Structure formats: C-alpha cells, structure tokens
Amino acid sequence: MIPLFHGGPARGAIMGGERGVGYDLPVSGMSCAACAVRLEKVLNRLPGVEARVNFATEKARVSAAPDGAAAADILAAIRKAGFDVAPQVLELGISGMSCAACAARIEKVVNRLPGVEGSVNFASETAQVRYTPGLADSAAIVAAINKAGFTATPIAGRDREAEHARKAAEFRAELRLFWISALLSLPFLVQMFGMFGAGFQGSAHHDEWLPRWLQCLLATPVQFWIGRRFYRGAWSSLRGGGANMDVLVALGTSVAYFFSLAVVLLDRHELHVYFEASASIITLVLLGKLLEARARARTSAAVEALLRLQPPMAWIERDGQLVELPVAQVVAGMVFVLRPGDSVPVDGEVLSGESSADEAMLTGESVPVAKLAGDSVFAATVNGNGVLRCRATGVGAETLLAGIVRLVEQAQGGKPAVQRLADRIAAIFVPVVVGIALATFAGWWWFGGELAPALVNSVAVLVIACPCALGLATPTAVMVGTGQGAGAGILVRNAEALELAEKIRTLVVDKTGTLTEGRPAVLDVRTAAGVDHDHMLVLAASLEQASHHPLARAVVELARAAGLAPAQAEAVTAVGGKGVSGRVGNQDVLVGSPDFLAERGVPLPADVLDPLLAAALTPVGVAADGKALGALGIADPLRATSKAAVQRLQAMGVRVVMLTGDHPAAAARIAAEAGITEFRAQVLPGDKAAAVEALRGKGLVGMVGDGINDAPALAAADVSFAIGAGSDVAIEAADLTLVRNDLGSVADAISLSRATLGKIRQNLFFAFIYNILGIPAAALGLLNPVIAGAAMAMSSVSVVSNSLLLKRWRSGKN
C-alpha cells in the first residue's frame, strides 16, 4: 500500500552546517497518494532540496539549502509536474504614504518577499498583493510594510464608517495645523512683497522690517511642530532604504532654516536670512496636501454613493408579523416586505405583489423595471408604488451591489501599462533630484563665489520637484473613470481592460441574447406527410426539457402552451451547437439543426425546410427511428436598442462582426435588421475562439457575449464584454461586465475608456513637463524657493482636479 504521508523526516532547516529555508506549500491537483509520491520525487531531484508530501493534508513540506533551489524553481517544478500552489490575494489599506516614491518603495519591499507580487495605488492608499501560501503569509507581508515605516491594515471586513471617521478626524487635525502655520507665516508675506522688488537673493538688511529674532520665533514652530510630519516621513523613508517627497521638503526647508539660524546666532548682518522661505514652503505644501486629499476623496465618490444607497434596516416577516431588523442580521431565505418607496435591503426574489423598481443606480437605466412574482430585486434599488413580498437570495457580500463595489475597487487598485514608466521614474526621482540640488549648490558657489545664491537655488530645486503628480496621474483618472462606469452599469475588472478598450477596432458580437432579446419563440411548425403535429412536439420537448439553450426553452414552452406534457427521455446526448439525441419511450429521437439530422442520415424534406428558410426562421428539425418528422421555425427578435448601438459603434470607427451558430438565412435577417454588413453563420461554439483569432490584424479585437459557450471566445479576445444577464461563466471570463442588457453599453465602455486614457495622457504630460521645465528653471536661478514651493503644492492638486473633470462624462455620448 502507498502511504498517505511519504518520505523521511524533514531536516529541521539545518543543512551542511548552515541554516536552510523551510516551506509548507498547499498543493492542489493531487488525486491519490501516488501523486504525492511522484511530486516528492520531482522535488527531491532539485539541488539542495528535501521534500515530503502529505496527500491527506494536501501539503508539501520542503527544506532548501542556502545554495539550493530558489523558491521560484520549487514552484516551477510543482507546476511542471501537473500540480499547483494557488496564489491568494490580500488587499491592504496603507497609511503613511506622502508621495508616489513611497508607493514605489512599498512595492519594492513587498516584491522582495518570496512568492509575493504587490501593486500599490498611491491615490487610493491601497495595495493588492498576490502571494503563494507556504512561501509567505499575510502577517509577514504586513510586517514587512510596517518595518518600512508605513502602516498596513487588511481591508477584508473593514469598518467603512470607522475608516471615514478616522480620515475625517485626520483631515480636521491637518486643517488646524495649516491655519496655525498660515497665521505664523502671514507676517512673512508682507515682507516678501518688498523683497521681490529688490531681488530675493539680495543681502540688503533694510528689506527686512521684521526683526530677525521675531522671524526666528515665528519660523521655529512651523519648522519643527507643524513640519514634524515631514521629518517623521523622511526618517521612515531613509530608514527603510528609500527617499520620498518628505526628504525633499525636510532637506530644503532645513537648509533654509538652519542657515538663517546660523546667520542670526553669529550676528552676520550682511547676509540675508530665509526664515520666510522655510515657513512659507511648509505652509504651502500643507495647503497642497489638504487640497489633494479633498480632491482624492472625491475620486472614489461613486463607490461611496453606491454603498450609501443600501438601507440599514429591513422589514422581515416573522410569525405573521413584520419586524424591523438590521440588514447585517438578514440571512438568505428570510422573507422581507417592500413598501412603496422603500430601498431594497438585500437581493431577493419576488414571492407576491406587483410593482416596479428604479434600478438606475446599478444599471444607469432610468426607466423603472416591472416586478412580478418570480422576478429578482437587487439591494440599493428603489421600490415603486406597489407592495412586494420577497425572499432573500443574496445578503452581505453576496449581493449584486457588493459585487459591483468589489469589481470597481479591484479595478481601481490595478495599474495600466501606461503607468509603468511613471512608476520607474518615481522610484529613482528623489535621489536624482537631491543630486541635481547638490550640483546646483556646487555650481553656483564655484562659479558665482557667493553662498546665498547657491543656497537659494539648491533649495528651490529641492522643493519644486514633485513625484506626487507622477504617482497620481494614472490612478486618480482610473478611480474616477471606473466610478463613472459603475454608475452607468459598466463594471471594469481591471485597469488594463480599461486601457485596451479604447484601442478596439473590431468588435465581435454574439447574436443570441446580445443583439437579440434572447427569448426566442416558435413561429411556425411544419410536419412531414402523415406525421401527427402533437406527437412530434412531445418528442421534441421531451428531449429539450433538460437543456438551458434558449431555442430548447422555446420548444418546451410551445408544448406546454398547447397543453402537452413532455415525457421522460433517456440516454440524452448533446452535441454542442448542433443538436441533441436520446430515447423517448421506445423511439430513438433526434432534435437539432438540418445539418445535424443530415449527418445522421435523416435529411429534412424540402417542403418542410424551404418555407422556414424563406421566412428567415431558424429551423429545428425532429426525427424518430431514422425518419424525418418535421421542423419548427424559431425567431428571436432584435433588441430595440441594437440597431442604434451598432450605428454608434460604427460611427466611433469600430468594425462590427456578428458570429452565430444559426442558419445563414436567419443570420442574414438579423444582421440586416441590425445594420451589420459582416457576419459568420453556422459557427460552432468550439470554433468561436478561432473565429475571433482570425479577425486579428487591424487593431485590437473585442468580443461581446452572454452564454456559457461564449466563454472561450471571450477569453481569446483582447478585450471581452459580458452582458449582465448572461451566464456566470461568461461574466467570469470577461474583462468588462455590462449590467444593462444593451449593446449600447459597449459603446459607452469604449467611450469611457477613451475619455479616461485621454485624461491619463494629459496628467502624465503635465507631470513630466512640470518637472522637466521646473527643475532646470530652479537650478538656473529663475525661481525663488517660495514660488517653487507653491508650484510643487499645486502640481498634484491640478492633476487630481483634471481627473475629476471625468465626472462630466455621460453615457450615450461618443
């Protein structure tokens, strides 16, 4: 017998006199103890590795010598053997970041850990970390971030209200400090007007109407009390082996302050003092940070607005009485009642009553949706004038609202490719700027022979440089864009999809359920000579009743409407995209396309098939015991919005191609109605992915679908869209989910992508051009430190404000 736990005792991580590394890896994909034996052999072949694999616990305990195989090699060996160590995702809230360099440093710290890959969003103060259990855990990741001088807190289960209260309190505290700083710096402003006229770098003592002891008294609390946040941030950054914006501000203001202090203490009246520069810079940077924080809070307003729509209480039916319960206590299966005007507390199914619901907050559709028994209602939507009695089906994290929020936050935490250059620059930005400042100081002192100009210009270089604008350029636009999309019923899975959607040049559209209503009906029934109409219908419905295909449902509904009861079918076998075979009673029955029947030697008679094709109906043939019985003509009406959506897409420069497994005649009818000139008919589900691949060549290819059989094609496309009413499999495979059953949402998504990428490019251009022009100007002595500090403070504010202009975007416009 093969033992469940194979292998000798693990060496306690002491190998060859040196301490090795031990891992406990959860392994998936093992089906029996033999798998454990095979995996163990594979791992033990690696240099310096000793492993034992436990099939019962599905874990591999691996010890690696210091000079043995690396963690990545061990994982690669496991996967090559046909098993896997599934990564987990940890979402963290990060506090203590002052600029994009901080985000870059956290990413560097996190990515150094074995089996860990992290992405930090400076704008939303969050991190998304993928890690391999056994190589790392959440505690180690949090500890590494905290050691770098920041505070990381897992987002799962966070109290949003408490978080908002904390941020509001922090903002008020910072605002108080700003007003105190502004009050202390105010006397310097009047003095500076005269100094600008005389030249900021002059040494004329008569320009200073404030006594120097008073200037020192005013500037000292600004420098060391109000400005302590910059010293704390700089120390944490340097201790962690990096440098951020706090280093620049602390260094620049400290140089100005301590030089001025030395001038006062040494009583050097011929030299100018720069207390006004140090105090004004700190005050202006604080103002910039406050404006930036307020603007950044607005970038996530769409998500917060969605969350506020869910009511805190629900009316629950209990023992014949209505009891008001907190929404957090509602569980699936409870019966709740909606009165006129009530917000829906949780997702549910209507048991009784008639009303309508305003679902605009989830779908962007302003027309109320009728609600009858059997219909679904969604949390945060608003009930109309009727009373509805509903059963809870989705509560807490399982509601559509919670899913939308999760998707939006996931997308907001991602980074499109356009941000990578900015991230690389932000990572080295501060050391480069410090180098430029030192070169400026040395150059002015060497060639000018005076200390004051050298000092002033090097301080100006330090305080005008701003990595924040680089770090905020992309994430703020993504946050606003995805929030606007959520309000219009467009859910973006990741930032990369939002970036790529603007580049779509060909859009592949599935017919059934995407262009059409997805509710086909039998419009004509043709039987062969001598065949009983009802008997044929019963045979067809008996085979189709187990299928979820829209055409199958249409056949079953027709039989039931005629009062015919389908019989029990046996040995039912479905052939994807073609038909189904099985046994009903003592008859072998075939139901499917004309080609499906012909392949099995039962062609449909021309007098049955031709009239259906002439009417552009989809023919579904029926045969029993090798004899053709007849065919049903099915039609699926075009959605009312599809033609306008296709025209809009074409006006945006997008080529629209329809794919369908339907008969060419029926496909041509729908294509003509929708205004589509290119279509591919009789494409089997397995061939849709290949059809998508074949359309590549002139720009990116997008795919829109709603069914399970669309999932491979969605995965093959560069950008994929799932209609919200579609299957879970299609939605899972798609990059963007459209809550509304409207092809116009695809045009909205492309329009939103173009608007968002336009803002990102504007932001990055401004951030780069600001630093490219500002730093040399400061180095050449064209800017004094106070103006430089004001420019730095406003640079990040302007980037965020520009991103907020995306709130003007509206669905339905190109």
Summary of the structure (lengths in Angstrom):
residues: 814
radius of gyration: 33.9
end to end distance: 68.5
largest distance: 120.2
contacts: 2975
relative contact order: 0.08
helix: 51%
strand: 21%
